[in-house]
Amino acid sequence: MKESEFVPRLERPRAGNKYYITKKAGGWSSAIKGKPEDAECDVLSNCVGYAYGRFNEIAGGEGCRYLKPVNAERFMDYAGGLETGGADASPRVGAVMVWRGGKTKSGSDGAGHVAIVEQVRSADEVVTSESGWGSKVPFKTKTRRRGGGNWGAGTSHTFLGFIYNPAVEPEAKITPVSEGKKVSVSVLTVKRGTKGEAVRAAQSLLNLRVGAGLASDGVCGEKTEAAIRKFQSEAKLAADGICGKNTWTALLGG
């Protein structure tokens, strides 16, 4: 799936979801039960059990094919050939975020933590889904900001990086000029009703290319759609008012 097609999990898994149930209880997970044990999804209240299940749920198929339900801080060591990114890398939806606890990965000096990226608001802000050992709340979402590089974790934890989900296809990056500054945004399909940085970038480029006179407000309304159609007609593209791959390429001078 494309990043733009990803459906975030913002609510706890329902009873019977096998990605979050141990094999002994009839599910697909090799993780241990959480503490306290959840009556419906017994790996909850365990950050490893949750992240292991969610990563494989995103990947699809029956069973848990990817990663190992090892100590959280050792997830990167068991990525099994999956693409990873270090502490300075960019977040992607569907990825596992990994923190070390203490100074080593032995577990004796503190437990690590793992969470799943459900939404990417910017290169420095994400929304995660996660669980935690001993937590009375078996599922939660959190807004995490990069800050000094630790993504909202306490001083006892160190952010190690991301493990990217093989089912989520990263979309190309562009660096359009916006008000004299270069900004990097994902190449997402822009059409009527779309909002965000990709729309703002398209509006800036349309102003440059066809003198559209659009406000760079990040909202694709009637005027932005009309400007896309005008540009497409001049570029001899199908004038459907939808800024997809071909229109982006033309806008960027490709």
C-alpha positions in Angstrom: 0.0 0.0 0.0 1.0 3.6 -0.5 1.7 5.8 2.6 -1.4 7.8 1.6 -3.5 4.6 1.7 -2.4 3.6 5.2 -5.3 3.2 7.7 -4.1 4.1 11.3 -5.1 2.1 14.3 -6.4 4.6 16.8 -8.6 2.2 18.8 -7.7 -0.9 20.7 -7.9 -4.3 18.9 -11.2 -6.0 19.2 -11.7 -9.4 20.8 -10.7 -12.3 18.5 -8.0 -10.4 16.6 -5.4 -13.2 16.3 -2.5 -10.8 15.9 -2.9 -9.9 19.5 -3.6 -13.3 21.0 -1.0 -15.9 21.9 -0.8 -19.2 20.1 -1.7 -21.1 23.2 -5.0 -19.1 23.3 -5.7 -19.8 19.6 -4.0 -16.7 18.1 -1.0 -16.1 15.9 1.4 -14.4 18.4 4.6 -15.9 19.8 4.8 -13.1 22.4 4.2 -13.7 26.1 1.0 -12.6 27.8 0.8 -9.1 29.1 0.6 -8.0 32.7 -2.1 -7.5 33.7 -3.4 -10.1 31.2 -6.1 -8.6 28.9 -9.2 -10.8 28.7 -9.8 -10.2 25.0 -6.3 -9.8 23.6 -3.8 -11.4 26.0 -0.6 -9.9 24.6 -1.8 -6.4 25.5 -0.2 -4.6 28.5 3.1 -5.6 26.9 4.7 -3.2 24.5 6.5 -6.0 22.7 3.4 -8.1 22.2 1.4 -5.2 20.9 4.0 -3.8 18.5 4.8 -7.4 17.2 1.1 -8.0 16.5 0.4 -4.5 15.0 3.5 -4.7 12.7 2.3 -8.0 11.3 -1.3 -6.9 11.1 -0.2 -4.1 8.9 1.9 -6.5 6.8 -1.1 -8.7 6.3 -1.5 -12.4 5.8 -2.2 -15.1 8.4 0.3 -15.4 11.2 3.2 -13.2 12.4 5.9 -13.4 9.7 8.1 -10.4 10.7 10.3 -9.6 13.6 10.7 -11.6 16.8 9.0 -10.9 20.2 12.3 -10.4 21.9 13.1 -7.7 24.5 12.0 -4.3 23.1 15.5 -2.9 23.0 16.7 -5.8 20.8 14.1 -5.3 18.1 16.6 -3.8 15.7 18.8 -6.8 16.1 16.0 -9.1 14.8 14.8 -7.0 11.9 15.6 -9.9 9.6 16.6 -7.9 6.6 13.8 -5.4 6.8 14.7 -1.8 6.0 15.7 0.2 9.1 16.5 3.8 9.9 18.8 5.1 12.7 17.9 7.7 15.3 18.1 10.6 12.9 16.0 8.9 10.2 12.5 10.0 9.1 9.4 8.4 10.4 7.0 6.4 8.2 3.6 5.1 9.0 3.6 1.4 10.0 7.1 1.5 11.3 8.3 0.3 14.7 10.0 2.9 16.9 12.6 1.3 19.2 14.1 2.6 22.5 16.8 1.2 24.6 16.4 1.2 28.4 19.6 2.1 30.3 23.1 2.0 28.9 23.1 -1.5 27.4 20.7 -4.0 25.7 21.1 -6.6 28.4 17.8 -5.7 30.0 19.4 -5.8 33.4 19.7 -2.0 33.5 16.2 -1.1 32.3 13.6 -2.3 29.9 13.3 -0.8 26.4 10.2 0.2 24.6 8.6 -0.1 21.2 5.7 1.6 19.5 4.1 1.8 16.1 3.9 5.0 14.0 0.2 5.4 13.0 0.3 9.0 11.7 3.2 11.2 10.5 2.3 14.9 11.0 5.8 16.1 10.1 9.3 14.8 10.1 9.4 15.7 13.8 6.0 14.7 15.0 4.1 11.4 14.9 1.1 9.7 16.5 1.9 6.2 17.8 -0.1 3.3 19.1 1.4 1.4 21.9 1.0 -0.7 25.0 3.1 -1.1 28.2 4.0 -3.8 30.7 2.1 -3.4 33.9 -0.2 -0.7 32.5 -3.8 -0.6 33.5 -4.5 0.9 30.1 -3.7 -1.9 27.7 -3.8 0.3 24.5 -3.1 4.0 24.0 -2.1 6.5 21.4 0.5 9.2 22.0 1.7 12.2 20.1 5.5 12.0 20.1 7.9 14.8 19.0 11.5 14.3 18.1 12.7 17.1 20.4 16.3 16.5 21.2 16.1 13.2 19.4 14.5 11.0 22.0 10.9 11.2 20.7 9.3 12.0 24.0 10.9 9.3 26.1 12.4 9.9 29.5 16.1 10.2 30.2 16.3 6.6 31.1 15.6 5.6 27.5 17.5 6.2 24.3 15.9 6.2 20.9 17.6 3.7 18.5 15.6 4.1 15.3 12.9 2.7 13.1 12.1 -0.6 11.5 10.0 0.1 8.4 7.1 -2.0 7.4 7.5 -3.9 4.1 3.8 -3.5 3.3 4.0 0.3 3.2 5.5 1.7 0.1 7.3 5.0 0.7 6.2 7.7 -1.7 8.8 9.9 -3.4 10.0 13.1 -1.9 10.0 16.5 -3.6 11.6 19.8 -2.6 9.4 22.5 -4.2 10.1 26.2 -3.5 7.6 27.8 -1.2 7.9 31.5 -0.3 11.6 31.4 -1.0 12.3 28.3 1.1 12.8 24.7 0.1 10.5 22.3 1.9 10.3 18.5 1.7 7.0 16.9 1.5 5.7 13.5 0.4 4.3 13.2 -3.1 0.7 12.6 -2.2 -2.3 12.7 -4.5 -3.8 16.2 -4.2 -7.5 16.5 -5.1 -10.6 18.4 -4.0 -10.8 18.1 -0.2 -7.1 17.2 0.4 -5.3 19.1 3.1 -1.7 19.5 4.3 1.8 20.3 3.2 1.5 18.5 -0.1 -1.4 20.8 -1.1 0.6 23.9 0.1 3.5 22.8 -2.1 1.2 22.2 -5.1 -0.4 25.6 -4.6 3.0 27.3 -4.5 4.1 25.5 -7.7 0.8 26.4 -9.5 1.3 30.0 -8.6 4.8 29.9 -10.3 3.7 27.8 -13.3 0.4 29.3 -14.3 0.1 32.4 -12.1 -2.8 30.9 -10.3 -2.8 33.5 -7.5 -3.7 30.8 -4.9 -3.4 31.4 -1.2 -0.9 28.7 0.1 -3.4 27.6 2.8 -2.9 23.8 2.4 -6.5 23.2 1.4 -7.5 22.0 -2.1 -10.7 23.7 -2.8 -12.4 24.8 -6.0 -9.8 27.3 -7.0 -6.9 24.9 -6.5 -8.7 22.2 -8.4 -9.3 24.7 -11.3 -5.6 25.7 -11.3 -4.6 22.0 -11.5 -6.9 21.6 -14.5 -5.4 24.7 -16.2 -1.9 23.5 -15.7 -2.7 20.0 -16.9 -4.3 21.4 -20.1 -1.2 23.5 -20.8 1.1 20.5 -20.1 -1.0 18.3 -22.4 -2.1 16.0 -19.5 -5.5 14.6 -18.7 -7.2 17.6 -17.1 -8.9 15.8 -14.3 -8.1 18.2 -11.6 -6.1 15.6 -9.6 -2.5 16.1 -8.9 -0.9 12.7 -9.1 2.5 11.4 -10.1 2.4 12.7 -13.7 1.2 16.1 -12.7 3.8 16.4 -9.9 6.5 15.5 -12.4 5.4 18.2 -14.8 5.0 20.8 -12.1 8.6 20.1 -11.0 9.8 20.5 -14.6 10.3 16.8 -15.3 
